[in-house]
Amino acid sequence: MNSVNIRKVDLAKLSMANAPDIKGTPSGPKSKELLDYQASHESSAVTYAKGMHIAIRRAKGATIEDVDVNVYIDCFGGGPG
């Protein structure tokens, strides 16, 4: 296997293979429930963006899965420079 093929295989392991996979309209019912709970229990002094209306279950590489099992491609990470 040459170096180009190795790079393609390595990159494939960095993200969830099925991205994007949106099963319903974001925010799904589980995300809404968790975000409502969070909003009612936290102060206004937060250090993260509140504009993302999904509850993240896990992330891998450039992909994010929410608690409603929707898989997104993460476009917030930026790039070089």
Beta strands, then each sheet from edge to edge (+ up, - down):
strand 1: 56-60
strand 2: 63-66
strand 3: 71-73
sheet 1: 1+ 2- 3+
end
